[in-house]
Amino acid sequence: MRLKELRLQRGISQVRLAIDLNMNQNTISRYETGQREADYKTLIQLADYFHVSIDYLLERTDDPTFHP
């Protein structure tokens, strides 16, 4: 998942992201290291937060644009 890449590009700490999404910082860390996988609701939250498609977030495409 591109979570860490997106977070760092925007200069957001794990703590800030966790606060903004009402999550635990350890959960963010585990998503970034691959120790845990996000459920579909969380994937939607993350994609909306970073204004990217879920496919981009999951590295299924290199196009970050969301196409409804």
Backbone as a printed PyTorch tensor [residue, N CA C, xyz], in Angstrom:
tensor([[[  0.8460,  -1.1740,   0.0000],
         [  0.0000,   0.0000,   0.0000],
         [  0.8890,   1.2330,   0.0000]],

        [[  0.4310,   2.2690,  -0.6650],
         [  1.1820,   3.5170,  -0.7950],
         [  0.9370,   4.4860,   0.3590]],

        [[  0.4170,   4.0170,   1.4360],
         [  0.0480,   4.9060,   2.5350],
         [  1.2300,   5.7340,   3.0160]],

        [[  2.3410,   5.1030,   3.3040],
         [  3.5040,   5.8290,   3.8260],
         [  3.9990,   6.8580,   2.8100]],

        [[  4.0580,   6.4580,   1.5590],
         [  4.5000,   7.3610,   0.4940],
         [  3.6180,   8.6060,   0.4310]],

        [[  2.3130,   8.4100,   0.4440],
         [  1.3720,   9.5360,   0.3930],
         [  1.5030,  10.4200,   1.6290]],

        [[  1.6230,   9.7830,   2.7740],
         [  1.7200,  10.5300,   4.0280],
         [  2.9740,  11.3980,   4.0440]],

        [[  4.1020,  10.8280,   3.6480],
         [  5.3610,  11.5670,   3.6560],
         [  5.3730,  12.6730,   2.6020]],

        [[  4.7930,  12.4180,   1.4360],
         [  4.7190,  13.4450,   0.3880],
         [  3.9870,  14.6900,   0.8830]],

        [[  3.0280,  14.4840,   1.7500],
         [  2.2340,  15.6050,   2.2590],
         [  2.7320,  16.1340,   3.6010]],

        [[  3.8110,  15.5470,   4.0970],
         [  4.4110,  16.0210,   5.3430],
         [  3.5430,  15.7760,   6.5620]],

        [[  2.8190,  14.6710,   6.5630],
         [  1.9040,  14.3380,   7.6530],
         [  2.5210,  13.2300,   8.5010]],

        [[  2.5150,  13.3900,   9.7970],
         [  3.0280,  12.3490,  10.6870],
         [  1.9770,  11.2580,  10.8640]],

        [[  2.4230,  10.1030,  11.3280],
         [  1.4740,   9.0290,  11.6350],
         [  0.4760,   9.4780,  12.6900]],

        [[  0.9540,  10.2210,  13.6570],
         [  0.0800,  10.7030,  14.7320],
         [ -0.9850,  11.6420,  14.1720]],

        [[ -0.5810,  12.5770,  13.2950],
         [ -1.5320,  13.5210,  12.6980],
         [ -2.5830,  12.7740,  11.8850]],

        [[ -2.1360,  11.8130,  11.0740],
         [ -3.0680,  11.0370,  10.2660],
         [ -4.0360,  10.2660,  11.1520]],

        [[ -3.5160,   9.6630,  12.2010],
         [ -4.3560,   8.9030,  13.1290],
         [ -5.4040,   9.8050,  13.7780]],

        [[ -5.0010,  10.9860,  14.1800],
         [ -5.9410,  11.9360,  14.7910],
         [ -6.9980,  12.3590,  13.7720]],

        [[ -6.5570,  12.7050,  12.5620],
         [ -7.4890,  13.1690,  11.5330],
         [ -8.5240,  12.1060,  11.1680]],

        [[ -8.1200,  10.8250,  11.2180],
         [ -9.0230,   9.7470,  10.8300],
         [ -9.6270,   9.0070,  12.0220]],

        [[ -9.3690,   9.5260,  13.2190],
         [ -9.8910,   8.9240,  14.4390],
         [ -9.4620,   7.4510,  14.5600]],

        [[ -8.1520,   7.2560,  14.3850],
         [ -7.5510,   5.9190,  14.4700],
         [ -6.4330,   5.9520,  15.4980]],

        [[ -5.8460,   4.8020,  15.7080],
         [ -4.6990,   4.6640,  16.5860],
         [ -3.4290,   4.7600,  15.7440]],

        [[ -2.4080,   5.4300,  16.2460],
         [ -1.1430,   5.5670,  15.5140],
         [ -0.5200,   4.2100,  15.2320]],

        [[ -0.6620,   3.2690,  16.1450],
         [ -0.1090,   1.9310,  15.9280],
         [ -0.7780,   1.2420,  14.7420]],

        [[ -2.0430,   1.5030,  14.5350],
         [ -2.7560,   0.9380,  13.3930],
         [ -2.1810,   1.4810,  12.0900]],

        [[ -1.9360,   2.7770,  12.0350],
         [ -1.3290,   3.3970,  10.8580],
         [  0.0310,   2.7630,  10.5960]],

        [[  0.8190,   2.6160,  11.6290],
         [  2.1370,   2.0040,  11.5000],
         [  2.0480,   0.5870,  10.9460]],

        [[  1.1160,  -0.1790,  11.4400],
         [  0.9550,  -1.5640,  10.9770],
         [  0.4840,  -1.6230,   9.5280]],

        [[ -0.3610,  -0.6790,   9.1140],
         [ -0.7600,  -0.6150,   7.7020],
         [  0.4720,  -0.3400,   6.8420]],

        [[  1.3020,   0.5910,   7.2790],
         [  2.4700,   0.9750,   6.4960],
         [  3.5150,  -0.1300,   6.4010]],

        [[  3.6380,  -0.9430,   7.4150],
         [  4.6380,  -2.0170,   7.3990],
         [  4.0850,  -3.3310,   6.8530]],

        [[  2.7990,  -3.3620,   6.5640],
         [  2.1870,  -4.5710,   6.0310],
         [  1.8350,  -5.6090,   7.0800]],

        [[  1.9330,  -5.2320,   8.3540],
         [  1.5820,  -6.1490,   9.4270],
         [  0.0690,  -6.3020,   9.5730]],

        [[ -0.6570,  -5.3630,   8.9890],
         [ -2.1170,  -5.3700,   9.0760],
         [ -2.6710,  -4.8330,   7.7660]],

        [[ -3.8110,  -5.3510,   7.3370],
         [ -4.4650,  -4.8650,   6.1280],
         [ -5.7200,  -4.0820,   6.4920]],

        [[ -5.9220,  -3.0030,   5.7870],
         [ -7.0870,  -2.1490,   6.0310],
         [ -8.3390,  -2.8030,   5.4620]],

        [[ -9.4540,  -2.6470,   6.1580],
         [-10.7270,  -3.1290,   5.6310],
         [-11.2440,  -2.1190,   4.5980]],

        [[-12.3240,  -2.4820,   3.9180],
         [-12.7990,  -1.6200,   2.8390],
         [-13.2190,  -0.2340,   3.3300]],

        [[-13.8040,  -0.1430,   4.5100],
         [-14.2190,   1.1520,   5.0540],
         [-13.0020,   2.0460,   5.2930]],

        [[-11.9410,   1.4700,   5.8200],
         [-10.7120,   2.2180,   6.0740],
         [-10.0460,   2.6190,   4.7670]],

        [[-10.0620,   1.7330,   3.7670],
         [ -9.4980,   2.0800,   2.4610],
         [-10.2140,   3.2830,   1.8550]],

        [[-11.5300,   3.3170,   2.0000],
         [-12.3010,   4.4560,   1.5010],
         [-11.8980,   5.7250,   2.2440]],

        [[-11.7750,   5.6300,   3.5650],
         [-11.3610,   6.7910,   4.3790],
         [-10.0030,   7.3110,   3.9260]],

        [[ -9.0530,   6.4040,   3.7550],
         [ -7.6980,   6.7980,   3.3630],
         [ -7.6830,   7.3990,   1.9590]],

        [[ -8.3850,   6.7860,   1.0330],
         [ -8.4380,   7.3120,  -0.3330],
         [ -9.0770,   8.6950,  -0.3570]],

        [[-10.1520,   8.8790,   0.3820],
         [-10.8040,  10.1890,   0.4620],
         [ -9.8810,  11.2210,   1.1080]],

        [[ -9.1890,  10.8380,   2.1500],
         [ -8.2920,  11.7430,   2.8670],
         [ -7.1870,  12.2610,   1.9470]],

        [[ -6.6030,  11.3600,   1.1520],
         [ -5.4940,  11.7390,   0.2770],
         [ -5.9460,  12.1210,  -1.1320]],

        [[ -7.2550,  12.0790,  -1.3930],
         [ -7.8200,  12.4330,  -2.6980],
         [ -7.2130,  11.5940,  -3.8140]],

        [[ -7.1620,  10.2900,  -3.5930],
         [ -6.6710,   9.3470,  -4.5970],
         [ -7.6720,   8.2010,  -4.7150]],

        [[ -7.5070,   7.4010,  -5.7500],
         [ -8.3750,   6.2350,  -5.9020],
         [ -7.8800,   5.1130,  -4.9900]],

        [[ -8.7650,   4.2000,  -4.6760],
         [ -8.3780,   3.0330,  -3.8820],
         [ -7.3860,   2.1890,  -4.6690]],

        [[ -7.5660,   2.0890,  -5.9870],
         [ -6.6190,   1.3330,  -6.8080],
         [ -5.2120,   1.9180,  -6.7110]],

        [[ -5.1030,   3.2320,  -6.6840],
         [ -3.7870,   3.8640,  -6.5200],
         [ -3.2220,   3.5470,  -5.1440]],

        [[ -4.0340,   3.6550,  -4.1350],
         [ -3.6120,   3.3710,  -2.7670],
         [ -3.0900,   1.9430,  -2.6470]],

        [[ -3.7370,   1.0100,  -3.3390],
         [ -3.3540,  -0.4060,  -3.2780],
         [ -2.3140,  -0.7920,  -4.3310]],

        [[ -1.7860,   0.2070,  -5.0560],
         [ -0.7470,   0.0110,  -6.0710],
         [ -1.2140,  -0.8250,  -7.2600]],

        [[ -2.5030,  -0.7510,  -7.5510],
         [ -3.0360,  -1.4490,  -8.7290],
         [ -2.9050,  -0.5880,  -9.9720]],

        [[ -2.6400,   0.7080,  -9.7860],
         [ -2.4420,   1.6470, -10.8870],
         [ -1.4720,   2.7240, -10.4270]],

        [[ -0.8470,   3.3820, -11.3950],
         [  0.0310,   4.5000, -11.0680],
         [ -0.6830,   5.8360, -11.2640]],

        [[ -1.9630,   5.7840, -11.6310],
         [ -2.7770,   6.9790, -11.8140],
         [ -3.5580,   7.2280, -10.5240]],

        [[ -3.2190,   8.3130,  -9.7990],
         [ -3.8880,   8.5720,  -8.5250],
         [ -5.3030,   9.1270,  -8.6670]],

        [[ -5.7040,   9.4830,  -9.8730],
         [ -6.9880,  10.1260, -10.1170],
         [ -8.1420,   9.1830,  -9.8470]],

        [[ -9.1070,   9.6620,  -9.1080],
         [-10.3320,   8.9050,  -8.8590],
         [-11.2820,   9.1080, -10.0320]],

        [[-11.7670,   8.0110, -10.6140],
         [-12.7030,   8.0680, -11.7430],
         [-14.0340,   7.4570, -11.2970]],

        [[-15.0410,   8.3060, -11.0050],
         [-16.3360,   7.7800, -10.5580],
         [-17.0730,   7.0270, -11.6520]]])
